[in-house]
Amino acid sequence: MTTEQQDIIRKLGVAPVFDVWREIERRIAFLVEYVRSSGSESLVLGISGGIDSLTAGILAKRTVRVLRDADYDARFVAVRLPYGSQADEHDAERCLAIIDPDRTVTIDIKPATDALMRSITMEAGEFISGRRHHFHLGNIKARQRMIAQYALAGGDKGLVIGTDHAAEALMGFYTKFGDGAADILPLAGLNKRRIRSIARQLGAPDDLVFKTPTADLESDTPLKPDEDVYGVTYNEIDDFLEGKEIDTLSMNKILSAYRASAHKRALPVVPDTVSRT
């Protein structure tokens, strides 16, 4: 294992040893404590139909049960955020049935997304036209989804749960201030393999646990697999994060993606403090 690989694993908080039940208990305790300490009353999470939001949702529901058992009033609000229709809508509905949230809200982001895209196109179409058009539209979708979740959380004394984890953080595979924005990240430090292990232990069915991961943001390539974008597999990414050796080509692709996406993992930059003389 290279020094750079070790440094990345440390920065992303990936534990050298993984015990599934210990991690489940630790992450629920983390959520419970943060809800209490922040004085919040609800947890708000967007449900996509994928394994990440399913796992985070199950953890959130267990969290509010623990809080209620301790006489602390708390709710879990699941949010469906389709862009018009969704190709894997059936999977999203199945995830909701498994999670059993206290309330489900459905907000169609298509009208707001399309209106903003039209306005940008009218004023500065050259910035978002051409072959990257659907990429930019996808980023607007992701940010509109987070706007909706924060609107709900703000009205319900809630915290927005994010689904970012070590594998996505490593590859920079999220929209800055979109799905990368949240108040709390219960899956942080986990790779995809470990998330799947947690989901299985919590009763998720294998067809959802091992469903092909997709961001489903670009309208011209619906349900495009994450791995097609990466050029490497999740198994290789997970092996990297567990300190294992992978082939040189995949190693270079991962390191290149990590370096190029450094700005996504950083706070907004500010001028250096200059001492007055």
Accessible surface in RSA format (square Angstrom, percent):
REM  Atomic radii and reference values for relative SASA: ProtOr
REM  Chains: A
REM  Algorithm: Lee & Richards
REM  Probe-radius: 1.40
REM  Slices: 20
REM RES _ NUM      All-atoms   Total-Side   Main-Chain    Non-polar    All polar
REM                ABS   REL    ABS   REL    ABS   REL    ABS   REL    ABS   REL
RES MET A   1   109.77  56.8  45.55  30.1  64.22 152.9  51.28  43.6  58.49  77.5
RES THR A   2    72.51  51.6  64.79  65.7   7.71  18.4  71.97  96.7   0.53   0.8
RES THR A   3   111.54  79.3 105.96 107.4   5.58  13.3  70.45  94.6  41.09  62.1
RES GLU A   4    61.60  35.4  54.46  41.2   7.14  17.0  34.76  67.2  26.84  21.9
RES GLN A   5     1.71   1.0   1.71   1.2   0.00   0.0   0.00   0.0   1.71   1.3
RES GLN A   6    91.68  51.3  85.70  62.6   5.98  14.2  19.67  41.9  72.02  54.6
RES ASP A   7    45.04  31.6  41.32  41.1   3.72   8.8  17.15  40.4  27.89  27.8
RES ILE A   8     1.79   1.0   1.79   1.3   0.00   0.0   1.79   1.3   0.00   0.0
RES ILE A   9    23.19  13.2  23.19  17.3   0.00   0.0  23.19  16.7   0.00   0.0
RES ARG A  10   159.02  66.8 139.72  71.2  19.31  46.0  77.92 106.5  81.10  49.2
RES LYS A  11   126.14  61.5  90.72  55.7  35.42  84.3  51.60  46.4  74.53  79.4
RES LEU A  12    25.26  14.1  13.11   9.4  12.15  30.5  17.36  12.2   7.89  21.2
RES GLY A  13    51.02  62.9   0.00   N/A  51.02  62.9  34.20  93.8  16.82  37.7
RES VAL A  14     9.18   6.0   0.64   0.6   8.54  20.6   0.80   0.7   8.37  22.7
RES ALA A  15    37.30  34.3  30.23  46.7   7.07  16.1  35.29  49.7   2.01   5.3
RES PRO A  16   131.57  95.9  95.86  87.4  35.71 129.8 107.51  88.8  24.06 149.5
RES VAL A  17   117.69  77.4 105.53  95.5  12.16  29.3 108.59  94.4   9.10  24.7
RES PHE A  18    53.34  26.7  25.84  16.0  27.50  71.6  25.95  15.7  27.40  78.4
RES ASP A  19    76.42  53.5  69.37  69.0   7.05  16.7  20.18  47.5  56.24  56.1
RES VAL A  20    26.32  17.3  23.16  21.0   3.16   7.6  23.16  20.1   3.16   8.6
RES TRP A  21   115.53  46.4 115.45  55.9   0.08   0.2  98.71  52.6  16.83  27.3
RES ARG A  22   143.36  60.2 139.66  71.2   3.70   8.8  51.67  70.6  91.68  55.6
RES GLU A  23     4.85   2.8   4.85   3.7   0.00   0.0   0.70   1.4   4.14   3.4
RES ILE A  24     3.48   2.0   3.43   2.6   0.05   0.1   3.48   2.5   0.00   0.0
RES GLU A  25   117.17  67.3 109.06  82.5   8.10  19.3  43.04  83.3  74.12  60.5
RES ARG A  26   114.73  48.2 106.65  54.4   8.08  19.2  45.04  61.6  69.69  42.2
RES ARG A  27    17.19   7.2  17.07   8.7   0.12   0.3   3.92   5.4  13.27   8.0
RES ILE A  28    21.25  12.1  21.25  15.8   0.00   0.0  21.25  15.3   0.00   0.0
RES ALA A  29    58.43  53.7  49.30  76.1   9.13  20.8  55.11  77.6   3.32   8.8
RES PHE A  30    92.35  46.2  83.67  51.8   8.68  22.6  91.26  55.3   1.10   3.1
RES LEU A  31     0.00   0.0   0.00   0.0   0.00   0.0   0.00   0.0   0.00   0.0
RES VAL A  32    21.13  13.9  21.13  19.1   0.00   0.0  21.13  18.4   0.00   0.0
RES GLU A  33   106.15  60.9 105.85  80.1   0.30   0.7  49.44  95.6  56.71  46.3
RES TYR A  34    89.35  41.7  88.54  50.4   0.81   2.1  48.98  36.8  40.37  49.8
RES VAL A  35     0.78   0.5   0.78   0.7   0.00   0.0   0.78   0.7   0.00   0.0
RES ARG A  36   100.70  42.3  85.46  43.6  15.25  36.3  29.12  39.8  71.59  43.4
RES SER A  37    79.23  67.0  35.47  47.3  43.76 100.8  39.85  84.9  39.38  55.2
RES SER A  38    53.86  45.5  14.37  19.2  39.49  91.0  26.06  55.5  27.81  39.0
RES GLY A  39    37.17  45.8   0.00   N/A  37.17  45.8  29.21  80.2   7.96  17.8
RES SER A  40     9.78   8.3   7.03   9.4   2.75   6.3   2.76   5.9   7.02   9.8
RES GLU A  41    53.36  30.6  53.36  40.4   0.00   0.0   8.33  16.1  45.03  36.8
RES SER A  42     0.65   0.6   0.00   0.0   0.65   1.5   0.65   1.4   0.00   0.0
RES LEU A  43     0.86   0.5   0.86   0.6   0.00   0.0   0.86   0.6   0.00   0.0
RES VAL A  44     0.44   0.3   0.44   0.4   0.00   0.0   0.44   0.4   0.00   0.0
RES LEU A  45     1.85   1.0   1.85   1.3   0.00   0.0   1.85   1.3   0.00   0.0
RES GLY A  46    15.20  18.7   0.00   N/A  15.20  18.7   8.31  22.8   6.89  15.4
RES ILE A  47     3.68   2.1   0.00   0.0   3.68   8.9   0.67   0.5   3.01   8.2
RES SER A  48    62.24  52.6  55.97  74.7   6.27  14.4  48.67 103.6  13.57  19.0
RES GLY A  49     0.68   0.8   0.00   N/A   0.68   0.8   0.00   0.0   0.68   1.5
RES GLY A  50    23.92  29.5   0.00   N/A  23.92  29.5  22.60  62.0   1.32   3.0
RES ILE A  51     6.27   3.6   3.37   2.5   2.89   7.0   3.57   2.6   2.70   7.3
RES ASP A  52    18.12  12.7  17.00  16.9   1.13   2.7   7.89  18.6  10.23  10.2
RES SER A  53     5.45   4.6   4.55   6.1   0.89   2.1   4.55   9.7   0.89   1.3
RES LEU A  54     0.41   0.2   0.41   0.3   0.00   0.0   0.41   0.3   0.00   0.0
RES THR A  55     0.00   0.0   0.00   0.0   0.00   0.0   0.00   0.0   0.00   0.0
RES ALA A  56     0.00   0.0   0.00   0.0   0.00   0.0   0.00   0.0   0.00   0.0
RES GLY A  57     0.00   0.0   0.00   N/A   0.00   0.0   0.00   0.0   0.00   0.0
RES ILE A  58    12.43   7.1  11.82   8.8   0.61   1.5  12.39   8.9   0.04   0.1
RES LEU A  59     0.01   0.0   0.01   0.0   0.00   0.0   0.01   0.0   0.00   0.0
RES ALA A  60     0.00   0.0   0.00   0.0   0.00   0.0   0.00   0.0   0.00   0.0
RES LYS A  61    16.09   7.9  16.09   9.9   0.00   0.0   8.00   7.2   8.09   8.6
RES ARG A  62    83.83  35.2  82.95  42.3   0.88   2.1  14.63  20.0  69.20  41.9
RES THR A  63     0.00   0.0   0.00   0.0   0.00   0.0   0.00   0.0   0.00   0.0
RES VAL A  64     0.35   0.2   0.35   0.3   0.00   0.0   0.35   0.3   0.00   0.0
RES ARG A  65   117.40  49.3 115.60  58.9   1.79   4.3  41.72  57.0  75.68  45.9
RES VAL A  66    68.79  45.3  66.55  60.3   2.24   5.4  67.73  58.9   1.06   2.9
RES LEU A  67     0.51   0.3   0.23   0.2   0.28   0.7   0.51   0.4   0.00   0.0
RES ARG A  68    94.19  39.5  80.24  40.9  13.95  33.2  43.86  59.9  50.33  30.5
RES ASP A  69   126.26  88.4  91.71  91.3  34.55  81.7  31.67  74.5  94.59  94.3
RES ALA A  70    54.21  49.8  29.65  45.8  24.56  55.9  39.01  54.9  15.20  40.3
RES ASP A  71   140.30  98.3 103.94 103.5  36.36  86.0  36.22  85.2 104.08 103.8
RES TYR A  72    46.34  21.6  42.62  24.2   3.72   9.7  41.67  31.3   4.67   5.8
RES ASP A  73    97.77  68.5  84.70  84.3  13.07  30.9  40.96  96.4  56.81  56.7
RES ALA A  74     1.40   1.3   1.05   1.6   0.34   0.8   1.05   1.5   0.34   0.9
RES ARG A  75    65.27  27.4  65.27  33.3   0.00   0.0  46.42  63.4  18.85  11.4
RES PHE A  76     0.00   0.0   0.00   0.0   0.00   0.0   0.00   0.0   0.00   0.0
RES VAL A  77    12.51   8.2  12.51  11.3   0.00   0.0  12.51  10.9   0.00   0.0
RES ALA A  78     0.00   0.0   0.00   0.0   0.00   0.0   0.00   0.0   0.00   0.0
RES VAL A  79     0.05   0.0   0.00   0.0   0.05   0.1   0.00   0.0   0.05   0.1
RES ARG A  80     5.98   2.5   5.98   3.0   0.00   0.0   2.26   3.1   3.71   2.3
RES LEU A  81    10.16   5.7   7.00   5.0   3.16   8.0   7.51   5.3   2.65   7.1
RES PRO A  82    12.07   8.8  11.57  10.5   0.50   1.8  12.07  10.0   0.00   0.0
RES TYR A  83    40.76  19.0  33.79  19.2   6.97  18.1  25.66  19.3  15.10  18.6
RES GLY A  84    29.57  36.5   0.00   N/A  29.57  36.5  15.50  42.5  14.07  31.5
RES SER A  85   109.86  92.8  81.65 109.0  28.22  65.0  52.27 111.3  57.59  80.7
RES GLN A  86    32.33  18.1  17.17  12.5  15.17  36.1  10.24  21.8  22.09  16.8
RES ALA A  87    74.39  68.4  26.08  40.3  48.31 109.9  38.28  53.9  36.12  95.7
RES ASP A  88    18.71  13.1  12.99  12.9   5.72  13.5  12.05  28.4   6.65   6.6
RES GLU A  89    62.71  36.0  62.37  47.2   0.34   0.8  45.63  88.3  17.08  13.9
RES HIS A  90   132.28  72.3 125.78  87.4   6.50  16.6  92.95  95.8  39.33  45.8
RES ASP A  91    28.17  19.7  28.15  28.0   0.02   0.0   0.94   2.2  27.24  27.2
RES ALA A  92     0.00   0.0   0.00   0.0   0.00   0.0   0.00   0.0   0.00   0.0
RES GLU A  93    84.78  48.7  79.68  60.3   5.10  12.1  35.88  69.4  48.90  39.9
RES ARG A  94    67.17  28.2  63.25  32.2   3.92   9.3  25.52  34.9  41.65  25.2
RES CYS A  95     0.25   0.2   0.25   0.3   0.00   0.0   0.00   0.0   0.25   0.3
RES LEU A  96    17.32   9.6  14.95  10.7   2.37   6.0  15.25  10.7   2.08   5.6
RES ALA A  97    82.04  75.4  49.75  76.8  32.28  73.4  62.24  87.6  19.80  52.4
RES ILE A  98    62.86  35.8  35.79  26.7  27.08  65.3  42.76  30.8  20.11  54.6
RES ILE A  99     4.02   2.3   0.00   0.0   4.02   9.7   1.29   0.9   2.73   7.4
RES ASP A 100    79.17  55.5  76.23  75.9   2.94   6.9  17.50  41.2  61.67  61.5
RES PRO A 101    21.41  15.6   7.24   6.6  14.17  51.5   7.24   6.0  14.17  88.0
RES ASP A 102    60.16  42.1  22.86  22.8  37.30  88.2  17.73  41.7  42.43  42.3
RES ARG A 103   160.73  67.5 154.60  78.8   6.12  14.6  46.34  63.3 114.39  69.3
RES THR A 104    61.33  43.6  34.03  34.5  27.30  65.1  24.56  33.0  36.78  55.6
RES VAL A 105    26.83  17.7  23.33  21.1   3.50   8.4  26.83  23.3   0.00   0.0
RES THR A 106    91.84  65.3  62.10  63.0  29.73  70.9  44.79  60.2  47.05  71.1
RES ILE A 107    54.16  30.8  51.07  38.0   3.09   7.4  54.16  39.0   0.00   0.0
RES ASP A 108    68.36  47.9  50.89  50.7  17.47  41.3  25.96  61.1  42.39  42.3
RES ILE A 109     4.75   2.7   2.59   1.9   2.16   5.2   4.75   3.4   0.00   0.0
RES LYS A 110    79.58  38.8  79.58  48.8   0.00   0.0  56.34  50.7  23.24  24.8
RES PRO A 111    88.79  64.7  75.56  68.9  13.24  48.1  85.49  70.6   3.30  20.5
RES ALA A 112    49.76  45.8  38.10  58.8  11.66  26.5  46.36  65.3   3.41   9.0
RES THR A 113     0.00   0.0   0.00   0.0   0.00   0.0   0.00   0.0   0.00   0.0
RES ASP A 114    28.92  20.3  27.39  27.3   1.52   3.6  11.51  27.1  17.41  17.4
RES ALA A 115    42.92  39.5  40.09  61.9   2.83   6.4  41.00  57.7   1.92   5.1
RES LEU A 116    77.09  42.9  72.73  52.0   4.36  11.0  76.54  53.8   0.55   1.5
RES MET A 117    13.32   6.9  13.32   8.8   0.00   0.0  13.32  11.3   0.00   0.0
RES ARG A 118   145.65  61.2 142.76  72.8   2.89   6.9  68.66  93.8  76.99  46.7
RES SER A 119    60.95  51.5  57.39  76.6   3.56   8.2  27.98  59.6  32.97  46.2
RES ILE A 120    54.17  30.8  49.72  37.0   4.44  10.7  54.14  39.0   0.03   0.1
RES THR A 121    69.31  49.3  60.34  61.2   8.97  21.4  56.12  75.4  13.19  19.9
RES MET A 122   161.57  83.7 123.26  81.6  38.31  91.2 104.48  88.8  57.09  75.6
RES GLU A 123   150.50  86.4 119.07  90.1  31.43  74.8  45.77  88.5 104.72  85.5
RES ALA A 124    19.55  18.0  19.50  30.1   0.05   0.1  19.55  27.5   0.00   0.0
RES GLY A 125    16.63  20.5   0.00   N/A  16.63  20.5  12.15  33.3   4.49  10.0
RES GLU A 126   129.25  74.2  99.86  75.5  29.39  70.0  61.20 118.4  68.05  55.6
RES PHE A 127   146.08  73.1 123.83  76.7  22.25  57.9 128.58  78.0  17.51  50.1
RES ILE A 128    17.03   9.7  16.84  12.5   0.18   0.4  17.03  12.3   0.00   0.0
RES SER A 129    68.79  58.1  51.42  68.6  17.37  40.0  36.04  76.8  32.75  45.9
RES GLY A 130    57.82  71.3   0.00   N/A  57.82  71.3  41.62 114.2  16.20  36.3
RES ARG A 131   221.48  93.0 179.44  91.5  42.03 100.1  84.67 115.7 136.81  82.9
RES ARG A 132   107.92  45.3 107.59  54.8   0.32   0.8  29.21  39.9  78.71  47.7
RES HIS A 133    61.27  33.5  61.25  42.6   0.02   0.0  36.32  37.4  24.95  29.0
RES HIS A 134    54.21  29.6  54.19  37.7   0.01   0.0  33.40  34.4  20.81  24.2
RES PHE A 135    68.50  34.3  66.49  41.2   2.01   5.2  66.61  40.4   1.90   5.4
RES HIS A 136    52.18  28.5  50.90  35.4   1.28   3.3  32.37  33.4  19.81  23.1
RES LEU A 137    12.42   6.9  12.42   8.9   0.00   0.0  12.42   8.7   0.00   0.0
RES GLY A 138     0.94   1.2   0.00   N/A   0.94   1.2   0.94   2.6   0.00   0.0
RES ASN A 139    28.13  19.4  27.77  26.8   0.36   0.9   2.43   5.9  25.70  24.8
RES ILE A 140    16.98   9.7  16.17  12.0   0.81   2.0  16.97  12.2   0.01   0.0
RES LYS A 141     8.65   4.2   8.65   5.3   0.00   0.0   0.36   0.3   8.29   8.8
RES ALA A 142     4.54   4.2   1.86   2.9   2.69   6.1   3.55   5.0   1.00   2.6
RES ARG A 143    90.57  38.0  89.82  45.8   0.75   1.8  36.07  49.3  54.50  33.0
RES GLN A 144    22.57  12.6  20.57  15.0   2.00   4.8   1.66   3.5  20.92  15.9
RES ARG A 145    51.14  21.5  51.14  26.1   0.00   0.0  24.55  33.6  26.59  16.1
RES MET A 146    13.63   7.1  13.48   8.9   0.15   0.4  13.61  11.6   0.02   0.0
RES ILE A 147   109.14  62.1 102.08  76.0   7.06  17.0 107.27  77.2   1.86   5.1
RES ALA A 148    11.81  10.9   6.46  10.0   5.35  12.2  11.71  16.5   0.10   0.3
RES GLN A 149    10.95   6.1  10.95   8.0   0.00   0.0   0.00   0.0  10.95   8.3
RES TYR A 150    82.57  38.6  76.30  43.4   6.27  16.3  68.75  51.7  13.82  17.0
RES ALA A 151    70.88  65.2  44.90  69.3  25.98  59.1  57.49  81.0  13.38  35.5
RES LEU A 152    47.37  26.4  42.07  30.1   5.30  13.3  45.05  31.6   2.32   6.2
RES ALA A 153     2.83   2.6   2.14   3.3   0.68   1.6   2.18   3.1   0.64   1.7
RES GLY A 154    67.23  82.9   0.00   N/A  67.23  82.9  38.37 105.3  28.86  64.6
RES GLY A 155    71.85  88.6   0.00   N/A  71.85  88.6  36.00  98.8  35.85  80.3
RES ASP A 156    40.24  28.2  37.26  37.1   2.98   7.0  17.45  41.1  22.79  22.7
RES LYS A 157   123.62  60.3 109.92  67.4  13.70  32.6  83.15  74.8  40.47  43.1
RES GLY A 158    15.69  19.3   0.00   N/A  15.69  19.3   0.00   0.0  15.69  35.1
RES LEU A 159    16.35   9.1  16.35  11.7   0.00   0.0  16.35  11.5   0.00   0.0
RES VAL A 160     0.00   0.0   0.00   0.0   0.00   0.0   0.00   0.0   0.00   0.0
RES ILE A 161     2.09   1.2   0.00   0.0   2.09   5.0   0.00   0.0   2.09   5.7
RES GLY A 162     2.92   3.6   0.00   N/A   2.92   3.6   2.92   8.0   0.00   0.0
RES THR A 163    31.55  22.4  29.98  30.4   1.57   3.7   6.06   8.1  25.50  38.5
RES ASP A 164    21.58  15.1  19.46  19.4   2.12   5.0   3.63   8.6  17.94  17.9
RES HIS A 165     2.05   1.1   0.00   0.0   2.05   5.2   2.05   2.1   0.00   0.0
RES ALA A 166     1.65   1.5   0.00   0.0   1.65   3.8   1.59   2.2   0.06   0.2
RES ALA A 167     0.00   0.0   0.00   0.0   0.00   0.0   0.00   0.0   0.00   0.0
RES GLU A 168    22.11  12.7  22.11  16.7   0.00   0.0   0.01   0.0  22.11  18.0
RES ALA A 169     9.72   8.9   9.72  15.0   0.00   0.0   9.72  13.7   0.00   0.0
RES LEU A 170     0.00   0.0   0.00   0.0   0.00   0.0   0.00   0.0   0.00   0.0
RES MET A 171    15.85   8.2   3.71   2.5  12.14  28.9   3.71   3.2  12.14  16.1
RES GLY A 172     6.14   7.6   0.00   N/A   6.14   7.6   0.00   0.0   6.14  13.8
RES PHE A 173    41.59  20.8  36.23  22.4   5.36  13.9  38.87  23.6   2.73   7.8
RES TYR A 174    25.69  12.0  12.88   7.3  12.81  33.3  17.02  12.8   8.66  10.7
RES THR A 175     7.32   5.2   4.04   4.1   3.28   7.8   3.58   4.8   3.74   5.6
RES LYS A 176    62.29  30.4  59.31  36.4   2.98   7.1  30.70  27.6  31.59  33.7
RES PHE A 177   132.42  66.3 120.17  74.4  12.26  31.9 120.17  72.9  12.26  35.1
RES GLY A 178     0.00   0.0   0.00   N/A   0.00   0.0   0.00   0.0   0.00   0.0
RES ASP A 179    57.08  40.0  51.47  51.2   5.61  13.3  32.31  76.0  24.77  24.7
RES GLY A 180    31.68  39.1   0.00   N/A  31.68  39.1   3.13   8.6  28.55  63.9
RES ALA A 181    24.32  22.4  17.35  26.8   6.96  15.8  24.32  34.2   0.00   0.0
RES ALA A 182    31.52  29.0   0.77   1.2  30.75  69.9   0.77   1.1  30.75  81.4
RES ASP A 183    60.93  42.7  33.65  33.5  27.28  64.5   8.68  20.4  52.25  52.1
RES ILE A 184     7.11   4.0   2.35   1.7   4.77  11.5   6.93   5.0   0.18   0.5
RES LEU A 185    63.38  35.3  55.28  39.5   8.10  20.4  55.28  38.8   8.10  21.8
RES PRO A 186     0.55   0.4   0.00   0.0   0.55   2.0   0.55   0.5   0.00   0.0
RES LEU A 187     0.00   0.0   0.00   0.0   0.00   0.0   0.00   0.0   0.00   0.0
RES ALA A 188    47.32  43.5  40.39  62.3   6.93  15.8  42.23  59.5   5.09  13.5
RES GLY A 189     7.28   9.0   0.00   N/A   7.28   9.0   2.85   7.8   4.43   9.9
RES LEU A 190     2.47   1.4   2.47   1.8   0.00   0.0   2.47   1.7   0.00   0.0
RES ASN A 191     0.00   0.0   0.00   0.0   0.00   0.0   0.00   0.0   0.00   0.0
RES LYS A 192     2.49   1.2   2.49   1.5   0.00   0.0   0.00   0.0   2.49   2.7
RES ARG A 193    76.43  32.1  72.05  36.7   4.38  10.4  55.30  75.6  21.14  12.8
RES ARG A 194    17.57   7.4  17.22   8.8   0.35   0.8   3.89   5.3  13.67   8.3
RES ILE A 195     0.00   0.0   0.00   0.0   0.00   0.0   0.00   0.0   0.00   0.0
RES ARG A 196    39.34  16.5  39.33  20.0   0.02   0.0   6.66   9.1  32.68  19.8
RES SER A 197    36.57  30.9  30.30  40.4   6.27  14.4  20.51  43.7  16.06  22.5
RES ILE A 198     0.07   0.0   0.07   0.1   0.00   0.0   0.07   0.1   0.00   0.0
RES ALA A 199     0.00   0.0   0.00   0.0   0.00   0.0   0.00   0.0   0.00   0.0
RES ARG A 200   123.32  51.8 106.98  54.5  16.35  38.9  21.26  29.1 102.07  61.9
RES GLN A 201    81.44  45.5  62.18  45.4  19.26  45.9   3.80   8.1  77.64  58.9
RES LEU A 202    15.40   8.6   0.00   0.0  15.40  38.7   1.74   1.2  13.65  36.7
RES GLY A 203    58.68  72.4   0.00   N/A  58.68  72.4  34.75  95.4  23.93  53.6
RES ALA A 204     7.43   6.8   0.00   0.0   7.43  16.9   0.00   0.0   7.43  19.7
RES PRO A 205    44.10  32.1  33.45  30.5  10.65  38.7  44.10  36.4   0.00   0.0
RES ASP A 206    70.92  49.7  63.79  63.5   7.13  16.9  28.57  67.2  42.35  42.2
RES ASP A 207    86.06  60.3  64.35  64.1  21.71  51.3  51.69 121.7  34.37  34.3
RES LEU A 208     3.59   2.0   2.99   2.1   0.60   1.5   2.99   2.1   0.60   1.6
RES VAL A 209     0.00   0.0   0.00   0.0   0.00   0.0   0.00   0.0   0.00   0.0
RES PHE A 210   108.91  54.5  87.40  54.1  21.52  56.0  87.97  53.3  20.94  59.9
RES LYS A 211    37.26  18.2  28.81  17.7   8.45  20.1  35.20  31.7   2.06   2.2
RES THR A 212    75.46  53.7  66.47  67.4   8.99  21.4  32.99  44.3  42.47  64.2
RES PRO A 213    18.05  13.2   8.90   8.1   9.15  33.3  17.88  14.8   0.17   1.1
RES THR A 214    35.24  25.1   8.81   8.9  26.44  63.0   9.24  12.4  26.00  39.3
RES ALA A 215    48.10  44.2  22.54  34.8  25.55  58.1  33.54  47.2  14.56  38.6
RES ASP A 216    41.73  29.2  29.85  29.7  11.89  28.1  11.93  28.1  29.81  29.7
RES LEU A 217    33.19  18.5  30.19  21.6   3.00   7.5  30.45  21.4   2.74   7.4
RES GLU A 218    59.10  33.9  56.35  42.6   2.75   6.5   9.49  18.3  49.61  40.5
RES SER A 219    47.39  40.0  23.22  31.0  24.17  55.7  29.40  62.6  17.99  25.2
RES ASP A 220    81.63  57.2  49.21  49.0  32.41  76.6  29.17  68.6  52.46  52.3
RES THR A 221    52.83  37.6  46.45  47.1   6.38  15.2  50.89  68.4   1.94   2.9
RES PRO A 222    84.01  61.2  67.23  61.3  16.78  61.0  67.48  55.7  16.54 102.8
RES LEU A 223    63.56  35.4  52.28  37.4  11.28  28.4  52.28  36.7  11.28  30.4
RES LYS A 224    85.36  41.6  77.34  47.5   8.01  19.1  36.01  32.4  49.34  52.6
RES PRO A 225    39.27  28.6  39.27  35.8   0.00   0.0  39.27  32.4   0.00   0.0
RES ASP A 226     4.78   3.3   4.63   4.6   0.15   0.4   0.08   0.2   4.70   4.7
RES GLU A 227    56.42  32.4  51.28  38.8   5.13  12.2   9.12  17.6  47.30  38.6
RES ASP A 228    94.80  66.4  66.44  66.1  28.35  67.0  17.43  41.0  77.37  77.2
RES VAL A 229    77.30  50.9  50.38  45.6  26.92  64.9  54.32  47.2  22.97  62.3
RES TYR A 230    21.58  10.1   4.34   2.5  17.24  44.9   8.08   6.1  13.51  16.6
RES GLY A 231    40.58  50.0   0.00   N/A  40.58  50.0  26.12  71.7  14.46  32.4
RES VAL A 232     5.39   3.5   0.00   0.0   5.39  13.0   4.94   4.3   0.45   1.2
RES THR A 233    59.15  42.1  59.15  60.0   0.00   0.0  56.57  76.0   2.58   3.9
RES TYR A 234     3.70   1.7   3.70   2.1   0.00   0.0   3.70   2.8   0.00   0.0
RES ASN A 235    95.31  65.7  93.91  90.8   1.40   3.4  17.30  41.6  78.01  75.4
RES GLU A 236    38.84  22.3  38.70  29.3   0.14   0.3  18.46  35.7  20.38  16.6
RES ILE A 237     0.00   0.0   0.00   0.0   0.00   0.0   0.00   0.0   0.00   0.0
RES ASP A 238     1.21   0.9   1.21   1.2   0.00   0.0   0.00   0.0   1.21   1.2
RES ASP A 239    33.68  23.6  33.68  33.5   0.00   0.0   0.00   0.0  33.68  33.6
RES PHE A 240     0.00   0.0   0.00   0.0   0.00   0.0   0.00   0.0   0.00   0.0
RES LEU A 241     0.93   0.5   0.00   0.0   0.93   2.3   0.00   0.0   0.93   2.5
RES GLU A 242    49.04  28.2  19.10  14.5  29.94  71.3  12.97  25.1  36.07  29.5
RES GLY A 243    20.70  25.5   0.00   N/A  20.70  25.5   3.57   9.8  17.13  38.4
RES LYS A 244   101.32  49.4  95.39  58.5   5.93  14.1  66.79  60.1  34.53  36.8
RES GLU A 245   155.29  89.2 129.90  98.3  25.40  60.5  49.77  96.3 105.53  86.2
RES ILE A 246    29.39  16.7   3.86   2.9  25.53  61.5  13.67   9.8  15.73  42.7
RES ASP A 247    79.72  55.8  63.45  63.2  16.27  38.5  50.62 119.1  29.10  29.0
RES THR A 248   101.34  72.1  93.76  95.0   7.59  18.1  60.47  81.2  40.87  61.8
RES LEU A 249   118.24  65.8 113.61  81.3   4.63  11.6 115.61  81.2   2.63   7.1
RES SER A 250     8.63   7.3   8.60  11.5   0.03   0.1   0.03   0.1   8.60  12.1
RES MET A 251    26.17  13.6  26.17  17.3   0.00   0.0  26.10  22.2   0.07   0.1
RES ASN A 252    80.04  55.2  75.28  72.7   4.76  11.5  22.92  55.2  57.12  55.2
RES LYS A 253    81.13  39.6  73.47  45.1   7.66  18.2  47.10  42.4  34.03  36.2
RES ILE A 254     0.00   0.0   0.00   0.0   0.00   0.0   0.00   0.0   0.00   0.0
RES LEU A 255    15.29   8.5  15.29  10.9   0.00   0.0  15.29  10.7   0.00   0.0
RES SER A 256    64.57  54.6  60.41  80.6   4.17   9.6  25.41  54.1  39.17  54.9
RES ALA A 257    25.85  23.8  15.96  24.6   9.89  22.5  23.94  33.7   1.92   5.1
RES TYR A 258    26.96  12.6  26.96  15.3   0.00   0.0  18.73  14.1   8.23  10.1
RES ARG A 259   136.41  57.3 118.34  60.3  18.08  43.0  56.62  77.4  79.80  48.4
RES ALA A 260    79.27  72.9  48.94  75.5  30.33  69.0  61.57  86.7  17.70  46.9
RES SER A 261     9.41   8.0   7.40   9.9   2.01   4.6   9.41  20.0   0.00   0.0
RES ALA A 262    52.35  48.1  48.14  74.3   4.21   9.6  49.01  69.0   3.34   8.8
RES HIS A 263    96.54  52.8  85.74  59.6  10.80  27.6  72.37  74.6  24.17  28.1
RES LYS A 264    57.69  28.1  40.12  24.6  17.57  41.8  17.96  16.2  39.73  42.3
RES ARG A 265    70.38  29.6  30.11  15.3  40.28  95.9  33.72  46.1  36.67  22.2
RES ALA A 266    55.95  51.4  35.63  55.0  20.32  46.2  43.35  61.0  12.60  33.4
RES LEU A 267   156.57  87.2 145.10 103.8  11.47  28.8 145.82 102.4  10.75  28.9
RES PRO A 268   100.51  73.3  80.21  73.1  20.31  73.8  92.02  76.0   8.50  52.8
RES VAL A 269   143.00  94.1 117.86 106.7  25.14  60.6 122.94 106.8  20.06  54.4
RES VAL A 270   117.57  77.4  96.36  87.2  21.21  51.1 100.31  87.2  17.26  46.8
RES PRO A 271   124.18  90.5 102.81  93.7  21.37  77.7 114.30  94.4   9.87  61.4
RES ASP A 272   127.82  89.5 109.33 108.8  18.49  43.7  33.27  78.3  94.55  94.3
RES THR A 273   139.99  99.6 104.75 106.2  35.24  84.0  75.61 101.6  64.38  97.3
RES VAL A 274   123.90  81.5 103.23  93.5  20.67  49.8 106.29  92.4  17.60  47.7
RES SER A 275    96.34  81.4  75.87 101.3  20.47  47.1  44.11  93.9  52.23  73.2
RES ARG A 276   235.62  98.9 200.29 102.1  35.33  84.1  78.19 106.9 157.43  95.4
RES THR A 277   180.52 128.4 104.51 106.0  76.01 181.2 106.98 143.7  73.54 111.2
END  Absolute sums over single chains surface
CHAIN  1 A    14031.4      11127.1       2904.3       8053.8       5977.7
END  Absolute sums over all chains
TOTAL         14031.4      11127.1       2904.3       8053.8       5977.7
